[in-house]
Amino acid sequence: MIRLKTKLLEYYRFLKKNNLQIFRFIASGLVASGINFLVFNSIYLMFKKIVIASFCGYFIGILFSYTLAKIWVFQNKSRQNFFRFFPAFCLIYFLGGVEMSFVIVFLNQFLNNHKIAWLFGAFIGSLNNYFGSKYFLFRK
């Protein structure tokens, strides 16, 4: 029980320390996810290929995510080369996209609802993307 309380206290401190950054990540993620979802849903409705639709939507949203993450969320003011950092960002988000796609495909088999499956997939992908960006890419 004491170990659980200690873990919960650590989570609380993390959230309190990073609350503005987390809010900005969520807000920018909602914009990128909205674009992601529009592309995903459009491609799914046209071609009925859920994996292709999830990857296409994901990679369109990534362009918006990088800019907002660098400038607004993590406020990285370095002038480091875009071509050096963007591939690392894409790798982090690619891994999140793979996780997201697996969750979508898996849940869609049980729920038979591609929209709800997408929401769960987006949540899992978002966790990967926040921690990957915070601790590997835009750390101060």
C-alpha positions in Angstrom: 0.0 0.0 0.0 2.8 2.4 0.8 4.5 1.6 -2.5 1.2 2.5 -4.3 0.9 5.8 -2.4 4.5 6.6 -3.3 3.9 5.9 -7.0 0.7 8.0 -7.0 2.6 10.8 -5.3 5.3 10.6 -8.1 2.6 10.8 -10.8 1.0 13.7 -9.0 4.3 15.6 -8.8 5.0 14.9 -12.5 1.6 16.1 -13.6 1.9 19.3 -11.4 5.3 20.1 -12.7 4.4 19.5 -16.3 0.8 20.6 -16.4 1.1 23.5 -18.9 3.3 21.4 -21.2 0.9 18.5 -21.0 -2.1 20.9 -21.7 -0.2 22.2 -24.7 0.6 18.7 -25.9 -3.0 17.7 -25.6 -4.3 20.9 -27.4 -1.8 20.5 -30.3 -2.5 16.8 -30.4 -6.2 17.5 -30.7 -5.6 19.7 -33.7 -3.2 17.1 -35.3 -5.6 14.3 -34.4 -8.5 16.1 -35.9 -6.6 16.3 -39.1 -5.5 12.7 -38.7 -9.1 11.6 -38.2 -10.5 13.5 -41.2 -7.9 11.9 -43.4 -8.3 8.4 -41.8 -12.1 8.5 -42.0 -12.1 9.8 -45.6 -9.6 7.1 -46.8 -11.4 4.4 -44.9 -14.8 5.4 -46.4 -13.3 5.4 -49.9 -11.2 2.3 -49.8 -12.3 0.3 -46.7 -8.7 -0.4 -45.9 -8.3 0.3 -42.2 -4.5 -0.1 -41.9 -3.8 2.1 -44.9 -6.3 4.7 -43.6 -4.7 4.7 -40.2 -1.2 5.2 -41.5 -2.2 8.0 -44.0 -4.1 9.9 -41.4 -1.2 9.5 -38.9 1.5 10.8 -41.3 -0.5 13.9 -42.4 -1.1 14.8 -38.7 2.6 14.4 -38.0 3.6 17.4 -40.0 1.4 19.6 -37.8 2.6 17.8 -34.6 6.3 18.5 -35.2 5.9 22.2 -35.7 3.6 22.7 -32.7 5.8 20.4 -30.5 9.0 22.2 -31.2 7.7 25.8 -31.0 4.8 25.7 -28.6 4.7 22.5 -26.5 8.4 22.0 -25.6 9.5 25.6 -26.6 12.7 24.3 -28.1 14.4 27.5 -29.4 17.5 25.8 -30.7 18.4 26.4 -34.3 19.4 22.9 -34.9 18.9 21.5 -38.4 15.3 20.5 -39.2 16.6 17.6 -41.3 18.5 16.3 -38.3 15.5 16.4 -35.8 12.6 15.7 -38.0 13.6 12.1 -38.9 14.0 11.4 -35.1 10.6 12.9 -34.5 9.2 10.8 -37.4 10.8 7.7 -35.8 9.1 8.4 -32.5 5.8 9.0 -34.2 6.3 6.1 -36.5 6.5 3.8 -33.5 3.5 5.5 -32.0 1.7 5.0 -35.4 2.5 1.3 -35.4 1.2 1.0 -31.8 -1.9 2.9 -32.8 -2.5 0.8 -35.9 -2.2 -2.4 -33.9 -4.7 -1.2 -31.3 -7.1 0.0 -34.0 -7.0 -3.3 -35.9 -7.2 -5.4 -32.7 -10.1 -3.4 -31.1 -12.0 -3.1 -34.4 -12.2 -6.9 -34.6 -14.0 -7.0 -31.2 -15.9 -3.8 -31.4 -16.6 -3.6 -35.1 -16.5 0.2 -34.8 -13.5 1.8 -36.5 -14.2 5.2 -34.9 -14.0 3.9 -31.3 -11.0 1.7 -32.1 -9.3 4.8 -33.5 -9.9 6.7 -30.3 -8.2 4.0 -28.2 -5.4 3.7 -30.7 -4.8 7.5 -30.7 -4.5 7.5 -26.9 -1.8 4.8 -26.9 0.0 6.4 -29.7 -0.1 9.8 -27.9 1.5 8.4 -24.7 4.4 7.1 -26.8 4.7 10.5 -28.6 4.7 12.7 -25.5 7.3 10.7 -23.6 9.4 10.1 -26.7 9.4 13.8 -27.6 9.9 15.0 -24.0 12.8 12.7 -23.0 14.5 11.9 -26.3 14.0 14.8 -28.7 13.2 18.1 -27.1 14.8 17.7 -23.7 16.4 20.7 -22.2 
